[in-house]
Structures are given as C-alpha cells and as structure tokens.
Amino acid sequence: MTLDRLPPPTKGPARHRQGLTCHDDPARPREPAEPGSAGGPKLPGTTPAAFTRLNAAAAARIGVGPDKYAHLLGMAPEHLREDRYRTPASTNIRIWELMTLEAPWHEVSLNMAHASTLGTLGLWDYLLTQAATPLESLRDAADFIATVADAGTEALRIEADERHVTISHVNAADLTDEVASAIRAYSLALFRQRFSESTRRDITPVKVALAARAPRTHRSLTRMYGTRAVEFASPVNAITFEAADLTAPQPHAPGLSAHLRRHARQSLEEAVPLLGWLDAFRAALRAALDTETPTLRSTARRMALGTRTLQRRLEEYGSSWSEELQTVRREHALHLLTTTGMTLDAVARRTGYADTGGLRRAVQRWTGQPVAALRAHDEDGHAAE
C-alpha cells in the first residue's frame, strides 16, 4: 500500500493548525513570493530527500523500525539517496507520528536535534551558516525554506531591532498536538545549534516561546536551548536572540553565500516532486534511463509489479508505456544536449537511439530546430561559450 496523503483521524488526539501574523524585518525588503523568484519554485506538499533521510535516522535512534514506514511513497532507496527527489510531506508527518508514539514530544525534539549534525539537512544547512553574519544567513535560509521543508505550509518570519532578533516558525500543516509540539520545539532549537556552529561559540537565546503545553519535565528543552527561559501555551512559536550575537561577523568564504543561493534556486527548479503513484513510476523510469535502455519488464520489476499490472495502472492515469517512455527519453535527451558536453553519439546511446541520425530527427520534431542551434544556447537562452 502506498500512502499518498494522510487521512484525518476519526478518533484520537486533536489536530492543530497554527497561524501567525508577524512583520518581517523592515530593514530588508522581502523578495516576492511567486515561484521562480527569490526562493525558486515552492513545490508545495513535498519535502527534500535530505530531510526524509534525517527523519528516518532519528526514527531508528528512538526505536521506530523501517518496517513501519518503508511502504510509504518516497521511501524507496532510489528516491531517498537522490537529492533531486522530493518526498510527500505526508510521509514525513507519518514518521513523526510514529516517533511521538515511542517518546514524549520534547524527547523526540531532542533526538532530532542530536541527529541533525551540520550537513544532514543538505544545502539549507549551508545557507544558514555561510553568509557574512548569522542574520544574513538567516535571511537566506528563510528565502529558501523550500530546500528543507514544505514551503506550502511552513515559513519563517524575522523581526529585528537594535536589541533583539526574533525568529517565528509558521506551520499550517494538519498535525496532531504531539507532532506539532515536537516539530515546533525542534525547528527553533535548530537555529541555536547552527548559529553556535557557524560562529564557533555558544549562542544562547534570550527566550523561547512555544504554543505547546508545558511538559512535566523541562530537561530536554533546557538541553536544546541552553536556557530555562521557555514560555508555554504561547500564541506564536518563536526564539529570540541578542541582536549583537546575530550581527557579529562570522568566518565565511567571500561570495559563497551568493553561490549557495544560485545553487538553491537551480536545485529547486530541477527537483522531482513525488506526490502520487505516477510520479513514482516516472522517477523509476528516469533512474533506469541513467544506466540502461528501460523496458516494460525491467521497469515493472523495479516497481515490484507485473507487466500487466503496470500497464493497467498507466491506463488508469490516462497514459501508456510507450507514451511515458517517449516523454522521458525526450526530457533526458534535451537535458543532456543543453547541459552537458557529451557527443551526439554518446547522447544517442544514453537515450536509446540507434544512431545520431535518429536523434537529430527527433530533436527537430520536438523543438523545430536542429541540434546545432539547440546546443548553441544554454538553458537560459543565452549564447553558449
């Protein structure tokens, strides 16, 4: 069984939606939020493979075996190890739900923090640590929240004045109280953890505000935040730092921050969201095309299906094996031609064409122009060097 979307429970803990009204830092105009702007495509309903890998590792530490979630969409090994794939947010929520069944929410948060060593969250970790100051890094991380989370339901808000910087975490996903509390506490602790790593000194918040109910013991939270100044049942989830701590210069390579932003935008534009069975099928087909000429039998075997079952599923989605294969071959061929220096012979072999003549005719049919004209421009339409 593949779980594409978590159904709301008929019984059990109450579900929670959190909203927040907050002003961004007035000293820095915010970028427009449309897809393709500062943060690139938002890819709602999905999270990066790096975050899913982290969740799986943290679940193992707390005693949740992979047999509990391996059947969920996006948990196939070929999807987890490739950073271009984006797992359904519902899959990650389910893993968090399983963790909160094993331990209290504040212990789940601490366990996640321990598992979140620098680099485990991929590109977002470096956006958050490599600018000239922690505050500038924070703004980069907020712009590109989609590189670590579901930007359709999550956002960061920053308020800054001469004395303090407050980071508020907005999460509008449909979550149980335990899961919502665990995610809030962990996400805020992550900022303290990364700022301390990037500045190479302990950065302690002035205060932390959580919408969660106060647990019986605060030891886990005190360890995460380095302070007992934690407020509960707050209308917002926020962490406040001294402005001096976040505006002090930190070690960084000049120009690296701009490079990371470009890389983040490109990564989001090239991401492959997995939101249903057809997405998973196409991902398997693309993966096969990287190493072989896929056949109906070999692709069905990759998906643990019979060939007739695979054909029937494609028909249910209004497609067919031949249509899907041709679409993926076209995408793959055009990608190799416009983004690599591979010879035409090599591209033809990689995409299943018998010779370069067949590839040339296909490119003319797809694009209305010859291969030479296609390769004379980069993917942004600019003349190639």
Wavefront OBJ file of the C-alpha trace (Angstrom):
o trace
v 0.000 0.000 0.000
v 1.241 3.468 -0.846
v 0.137 6.345 1.321
v -0.134 9.498 -0.799
v -1.922 11.640 1.763
v -2.643 11.118 5.424
v -6.386 10.928 6.083
v -7.638 12.911 9.073
v -8.216 10.597 12.041
v -11.740 9.854 13.113
v -10.638 9.464 16.727
v -7.600 10.288 18.797
v -5.632 13.458 19.530
v -6.933 16.769 18.312
v -5.434 18.130 15.086
v -3.821 21.536 15.096
v -3.411 24.346 12.608
v -1.124 27.155 13.551
v -1.348 30.605 12.052
v 0.769 33.669 12.677
v 0.664 37.347 11.920
v 4.105 38.855 12.072
v 6.120 41.634 10.464
v 9.323 40.900 8.589
v 12.470 42.851 9.305
v 11.764 46.344 7.913
v 15.443 46.944 7.295
v 15.416 44.421 4.472
v 12.704 44.424 1.793
v 11.324 40.936 1.314
v 11.583 39.263 -2.044
v 8.377 38.449 -3.960
v 6.946 35.058 -3.153
v 5.914 33.849 -6.616
v 7.527 30.645 -7.935
v 10.790 31.388 -9.666
v 11.512 34.457 -7.526
v 13.979 34.680 -4.659
v 13.335 31.196 -3.344
v 12.632 29.479 -6.643
v 9.721 27.033 -7.034
v 7.916 26.291 -3.764
v 6.956 22.660 -4.575
v 4.111 22.543 -2.025
v 3.203 19.242 -0.429
v 6.753 17.898 -0.602
v 9.986 17.952 1.401
v 13.583 17.285 0.303
v 15.041 13.783 0.428
v 17.700 15.045 2.877
v 15.028 15.860 5.461
v 13.358 12.483 4.948
v 16.693 10.686 5.422
v 17.204 12.617 8.657
v 13.734 11.680 9.880
v 14.390 8.009 9.142
v 17.725 8.130 11.000
v 16.128 9.845 14.003
v 13.274 7.319 13.991
v 15.781 4.462 14.146
v 17.514 6.120 17.136
v 14.242 6.295 19.014
v 13.193 2.712 18.229
v 10.954 3.028 15.145
v 11.913 0.343 12.644
v 11.801 0.903 8.860
v 9.112 -1.781 8.548
v 6.695 0.823 9.948
v 7.186 3.328 7.106
v 9.116 1.658 4.249
v 5.894 1.247 2.244
v 5.195 4.987 2.159
v 5.644 6.983 -1.025
v 9.174 8.390 -1.336
v 10.836 5.846 0.967
v 12.221 3.671 -1.843
v 16.059 3.607 -1.674
v 16.411 5.118 -5.155
v 14.295 8.096 -4.059
v 15.980 8.607 -0.685
v 19.554 8.617 -1.949
v 18.908 11.120 -4.765
v 18.599 14.722 -3.569
v 16.603 15.752 -6.635
v 13.575 13.790 -5.398
v 11.049 15.397 -3.041
v 9.135 13.181 -0.636
v 5.447 13.806 0.126
v 5.077 15.858 3.296
v 2.535 13.274 4.470
v 5.271 10.624 4.524
v 7.427 12.728 6.847
v 4.460 13.567 9.061
v 3.750 9.861 9.436
v 7.337 9.205 10.571
v 6.989 11.974 13.174
v 3.714 10.459 14.329
v 5.441 7.102 14.802
v 8.210 8.766 16.820
v 5.751 10.521 19.129
v 4.137 7.152 19.823
v 7.503 5.973 21.160
v 8.501 9.008 23.260
v 7.146 12.342 24.577
v 7.270 15.211 22.098
v 10.115 17.038 23.864
v 12.295 13.900 23.777
v 11.511 13.454 20.081
v 12.671 17.048 19.516
v 15.925 16.458 21.395
v 16.504 13.216 19.498
v 16.029 15.051 16.184
v 18.407 17.814 17.290
v 21.086 15.246 18.143
v 20.656 13.608 14.732
v 20.888 16.981 12.936
v 24.631 17.334 12.623
v 25.821 20.063 10.247
v 25.228 18.928 6.671
v 22.415 16.451 7.324
v 19.868 18.979 6.077
v 21.797 19.460 2.867
v 22.022 22.817 1.142
v 19.810 24.609 3.680
v 22.379 23.975 6.430
v 24.973 25.944 4.490
v 22.583 28.741 3.560
v 22.042 29.111 7.312
v 25.742 29.227 8.198
v 27.820 30.695 5.374
v 26.855 34.371 4.982
v 28.822 37.259 6.490
v 26.690 37.297 9.669
v 24.185 34.874 11.214
v 21.382 37.352 10.459
v 22.259 37.439 6.758
v 22.438 33.638 6.750
v 19.047 33.519 8.419
v 17.524 35.665 5.678
v 18.945 33.338 3.010
v 17.524 30.339 4.868
v 14.106 31.998 5.133
v 14.054 32.816 1.412
v 14.866 29.212 0.526
v 12.772 27.402 3.135
v 11.659 25.040 0.346
v 15.144 23.467 0.381
v 14.420 21.984 3.823
v 10.645 21.876 4.344
v 7.219 22.008 2.749
v 7.032 25.645 1.698
v 3.308 25.223 1.156
v 2.731 25.003 4.919
v 5.906 26.301 6.566
v 7.586 29.690 6.669
v 9.980 31.727 8.787
v 9.320 35.282 9.939
v 12.088 37.561 11.158
v 11.708 40.619 13.392
v 14.837 42.622 14.133
v 15.579 45.802 16.075
v 18.676 47.220 17.741
v 18.471 44.844 20.693
v 16.861 41.609 19.559
v 16.202 39.306 16.604
v 13.128 37.081 16.859
v 12.547 34.119 14.556
v 8.983 32.827 14.338
v 8.190 29.453 12.800
v 4.853 29.200 10.985
v 3.468 25.707 10.381
v -0.003 25.469 8.858
v 0.061 21.695 8.282
v -2.631 19.468 9.740
v -0.816 17.846 12.685
v -1.631 16.136 15.951
v -0.744 18.162 19.048
v 2.189 15.871 19.877
v 3.688 16.105 16.393
v 3.096 19.869 16.168
v 4.786 20.391 19.546
v 7.769 18.224 18.571
v 8.286 19.988 15.229
v 7.994 23.465 16.806
v 10.489 22.754 19.530
v 12.992 21.093 17.181
v 12.819 23.719 14.440
v 13.533 26.558 16.882
v 16.379 24.648 18.548
v 17.978 24.135 15.166
v 18.689 27.865 14.860
v 20.570 27.965 18.144
v 22.500 24.854 17.082
v 23.509 26.204 13.661
v 24.375 29.720 14.903
v 26.650 28.221 17.543
v 28.327 26.056 14.901
v 28.825 28.891 12.426
v 30.185 31.391 14.987
v 32.174 28.720 16.856
v 30.828 29.855 20.200
v 27.763 29.085 22.262
v 24.826 31.284 21.207
v 22.102 31.244 23.858
v 18.629 32.663 23.169
v 17.117 35.368 25.337
v 13.844 33.453 25.434
v 11.836 30.776 23.650
v 8.046 30.759 23.167
v 6.173 27.550 22.353
v 2.487 27.017 21.656
v 2.785 23.573 23.270
v 1.523 22.719 26.736
v 4.255 22.579 29.377
v 5.617 19.036 29.867
v 6.200 17.559 33.314
v 9.954 17.957 32.951
v 11.871 20.606 31.014
v 15.255 18.858 30.934
v 15.133 18.020 27.224
v 14.188 21.584 26.309
v 16.828 23.117 28.578
v 19.475 20.973 26.892
v 18.314 22.035 23.433
v 18.064 25.759 24.104
v 20.747 26.239 26.767
v 18.274 28.229 28.866
v 15.284 27.751 31.172
v 13.594 30.851 29.709
v 10.917 28.877 27.864
v 7.300 30.061 27.763
v 4.464 27.619 27.016
v 0.958 27.988 25.588
v 2.203 30.960 23.579
v 0.193 32.284 20.598
v 3.355 32.040 18.475
v 6.370 29.733 18.246
v 9.445 31.908 18.370
v 13.018 32.133 19.557
v 14.690 35.454 20.409
v 18.424 36.198 20.322
v 20.543 39.198 21.213
v 20.988 41.267 18.053
v 24.716 41.560 18.785
v 25.082 37.776 18.552
v 23.459 37.619 15.121
v 25.092 40.683 13.565
v 28.694 39.888 14.511
v 30.913 38.767 11.603
v 31.391 35.025 11.248
v 34.009 33.008 9.342
v 32.907 32.590 5.751
v 34.261 32.481 2.199
v 33.556 35.729 0.272
v 30.969 35.130 -2.428
v 29.965 31.706 -1.125
v 26.555 32.907 0.026
v 25.632 34.163 -3.455
v 26.813 30.879 -4.967
v 24.691 28.917 -2.484
v 21.600 30.975 -3.359
v 22.102 30.291 -7.072
v 22.612 26.616 -6.365
v 19.482 26.508 -4.187
v 17.368 28.110 -6.905
v 18.687 25.682 -9.514
v 18.122 22.685 -7.236
v 14.501 23.666 -6.687
v 13.949 24.176 -10.408
v 15.326 20.697 -11.150
v 13.567 18.933 -8.262
v 11.289 15.962 -8.912
v 8.271 16.001 -6.568
v 6.750 12.636 -5.690
v 3.091 13.267 -4.989
v 1.485 10.078 -6.287
v 1.983 6.728 -7.985
v 2.531 8.222 -11.440
v 5.319 10.450 -10.074
v 6.993 7.403 -8.530
v 6.706 5.494 -11.816
v 8.267 8.333 -13.796
v 11.069 8.628 -11.254
v 11.798 4.907 -11.627
v 11.789 5.287 -15.405
v 14.206 8.237 -15.271
v 16.503 6.344 -12.902
v 16.562 3.357 -15.265
v 17.361 5.587 -18.239
v 20.521 6.773 -16.483
v 22.067 3.303 -16.725
v 20.181 1.323 -19.369
v 17.500 1.365 -22.039
v 14.438 0.622 -19.910
v 11.928 -1.999 -20.954
v 8.421 -2.607 -19.708
v 9.591 -5.774 -17.941
v 12.633 -4.195 -16.258
v 10.665 -1.147 -15.088
v 7.850 -3.305 -13.726
v 10.463 -5.307 -11.834
v 11.895 -2.092 -10.359
v 8.432 -1.234 -9.046
v 7.732 -4.783 -7.807
v 4.789 -5.126 -10.215
v 3.830 -7.466 -13.018
v 3.946 -6.068 -16.554
v 0.164 -6.311 -16.987
v -0.435 -4.609 -13.650
v 1.920 -1.781 -14.625
v 0.156 -1.293 -17.961
v -3.215 -1.303 -16.231
v -2.107 1.315 -13.700
v -0.852 3.560 -16.514
v -4.189 3.216 -18.304
v -5.955 4.296 -15.108
v -3.903 7.516 -15.272
v -4.774 8.028 -18.944
v -1.311 7.109 -20.183
v 0.601 4.158 -21.650
v 4.052 2.623 -21.530
v 5.036 3.940 -24.976
v 3.859 7.486 -24.182
v 5.745 7.573 -20.880
v 8.917 6.133 -22.387
v 8.921 8.648 -25.234
v 8.331 11.551 -22.846
v 11.166 10.552 -20.548
v 13.535 9.887 -23.468
v 12.746 13.348 -24.848
v 13.353 15.044 -21.478
v 16.572 13.125 -20.942
v 17.933 13.775 -24.438
v 17.203 17.518 -24.315
v 18.720 17.768 -20.848
v 21.953 16.078 -21.959
v 22.156 18.158 -25.125
v 21.647 21.511 -23.397
v 23.536 20.993 -20.132
v 26.471 18.694 -20.969
v 29.288 18.484 -23.485
v 28.546 14.855 -24.376
v 28.950 13.920 -28.034
v 25.872 13.198 -30.130
v 26.917 9.534 -30.310
v 27.041 9.341 -26.514
v 23.681 11.100 -26.081
v 22.076 8.799 -28.670
v 23.385 5.704 -26.841
v 22.282 7.014 -23.432
v 18.744 7.721 -24.646
v 18.133 4.570 -26.701
v 18.576 5.860 -30.262
v 20.281 3.561 -32.758
v 22.323 6.377 -34.293
v 22.769 10.148 -34.289
v 20.501 10.490 -37.310
v 17.523 9.240 -35.322
v 18.376 11.624 -32.505
v 18.741 14.590 -34.875
v 15.341 13.906 -36.457
v 13.741 13.562 -33.030
v 15.191 16.884 -31.812
v 13.942 18.640 -34.978
v 10.474 17.181 -34.402
v 10.413 18.136 -30.695
v 11.827 21.650 -30.891
v 11.508 22.757 -34.514
v 15.243 23.445 -34.709
v 18.381 21.423 -35.443
v 20.677 20.058 -32.750
v 23.375 22.615 -33.608
v 21.028 25.530 -32.830
v 19.919 23.870 -29.595
v 23.482 23.368 -28.379
v 24.478 26.925 -29.277
v 22.484 28.266 -26.314
v 22.479 27.435 -22.661
v 19.315 26.553 -20.772
v 18.623 30.252 -20.014
v 18.592 31.094 -23.729
v 21.972 32.822 -23.699
v 24.664 32.101 -26.263
v 26.963 29.340 -25.013
v 30.646 29.989 -24.630
l 1 2 3 4 5 6 7 8 9 10 11 12 13 14 15 16 17 18 19 20 21 22 23 24 25 26 27 28 29 30 31 32 33 34 35 36 37 38 39 40 41 42 43 44 45 46 47 48 49 50 51 52 53 54 55 56 57 58 59 60 61 62 63 64 65 66 67 68 69 70 71 72 73 74 75 76 77 78 79 80 81 82 83 84 85 86 87 88 89 90 91 92 93 94 95 96 97 98 99 100 101 102 103 104 105 106 107 108 109 110 111 112 113 114 115 116 117 118 119 120 121 122 123 124 125 126 127 128 129 130 131 132 133 134 135 136 137 138 139 140 141 142 143 144 145 146 147 148 149 150 151 152 153 154 155 156 157 158 159 160 161 162 163 164 165 166 167 168 169 170 171 172 173 174 175 176 177 178 179 180 181 182 183 184 185 186 187 188 189 190 191 192 193 194 195 196 197 198 199 200 201 202 203 204 205 206 207 208 209 210 211 212 213 214 215 216 217 218 219 220 221 222 223 224 225 226 227 228 229 230 231 232 233 234 235 236 237 238 239 240 241 242 243 244 245 246 247 248 249 250 251 252 253 254 255 256 257 258 259 260 261 262 263 264 265 266 267 268 269 270 271 272 273 274 275 276 277 278 279 280 281 282 283 284 285 286 287 288 289 290 291 292 293 294 295 296 297 298 299 300 301 302 303 304 305 306 307 308 309 310 311 312 313 314 315 316 317 318 319 320 321 322 323 324 325 326 327 328 329 330 331 332 333 334 335 336 337 338 339 340 341 342 343 344 345 346 347 348 349 350 351 352 353 354 355 356 357 358 359 360 361 362 363 364 365 366 367 368 369 370 371 372 373 374 375 376 377 378 379 380 381 382 383 384 385
